[in-house]
Amino acid sequence: MQFRNHRIVGDIIELARRYGEEGADELVFYDITASPDGRTVDRSWVSRVAAVLDIPFCVAGGIRSIADAEDVLNKGADKISINSPALENPALISELAKRFGSQCVVLGVDSRDENGGYFVYQYTGDPDRTEAAKRTTVEWVTEAQDRGAGEVVLNCMNQDGVRKGYDCTQLSAVRAACQVPLIASGGAGAPEHFLDVFRIADVDGALAASVFHSAEIPIPDLKQYLDDNGIHVRI
Amino acid sequence: MSIAIIDSGGANIASLLYAFQRLSTPAELTTDKRVIEGADRVILPGVGAARDAMDRLRAADLIDTIRGLKQPVLGICLGMQLLTDASEEEDVECLGIIPGTAKKLPGSVTCPVPNMGWCATRSERQHPIMADIADGAYFYYLHSYALPLSDHTVASAEHAEQFSAVTGKDNFVAAQFHPERSSSAGAQLLSNFLGLAT
């Protein structure tokens, strides 16, 4: 779920409640209001989400320190997801895992297929700042696990927003190097895409945003479809 | 009805407080011995490492208080492990209320540790804590250690190996999963806990 300002927080709460009732297994909130310039951010929305939601949720964006993470977790989030700040300072992963446990430290990775090699990108929240992190995706995922990341969300940028299916080839390559839960992101446009990514890339979860926001793919229908096709899900 | 949640440290107590708010029965987070002893229901939650949590309970002088409680007590996640004899995690001696020792999950390529996610949970014996919950209902788990099956096991789940999902002895019950994050099945379990006979 993406949101841009406080005016629509009311909608976020309602959307969270709706997804909980429809059978989503987990929600990820990309807090793009949390700016990297270090100013104080209002995270009271985390408490309001925690009050209505009875499934786990993760907050991504704006977490650059132990104090940021503690604030989000104390307000009721179950996990925190870090991306660019981990690339700037990989020791942050180790510090968060030691302080809060690996189970709540998620590594978000934005990765792009370039001539069959997979490379990490950072600052992808801002098109003007997006740049190659000069690391290969498999190396980065391996290092992050060694440092204590308990889950990896791999966003395949070349597929993101085009709704032509997850990048199962890239996800399979990362799966082979990833011993912690791996969540696929980027490209979901049809129920078959979800089935494919579970079957082919053996991921632990599949993340999608626009097809759920628009209700193009109702979650109960999707879960029934997966279950009918032998992918065991909570219904 | 008064509910005391024992503050054993660690983050993420908020979601448990909110879960009881949703049941219209607010709970109080406390380390006050008198509040805990006087509550109608007591929750022992826990996030983090067993040794830290036991150290905090000891520092708050709550070890014997918890052992002596007569009202229904619910241990959640690490709180379940704290109710047992010991945890293999750093070889910590625990409260010794429910027999058994928490062991590290074996894990495998297809079942990474920590176990994070929704697991089908099977009934092993009748217990009012599981009333009106379908056999095989999914609950949300986040853990690296678990209690093996025993005579006290009420429900089981599997992650490379079977373990106790719910256990109970006398007025003590415990869940390895997080009922506060387990949707309607979790809310039902918390509601059942509030309804347990005293």
Interface residues (C-beta under 8 A of the other chain):
Chain A: G20 D25 S47 A50 A51 V52 D54 I55 P56 E70 L73 N74 K75 G76 A77 D78 F100 G101 S102 Q103 C104 G150 E151 Q179 V180 P181 D204 G205 H232 R234
Chain B: A11 N12 A14 S15 Y18 A19 Q21 R22 V47 G48 A49 V109 P112 P114 M116 G117 W118 A120 Y138 Y140 L142 H143 S144 H178 E180 R181 S182 S183 S184 G186 A187
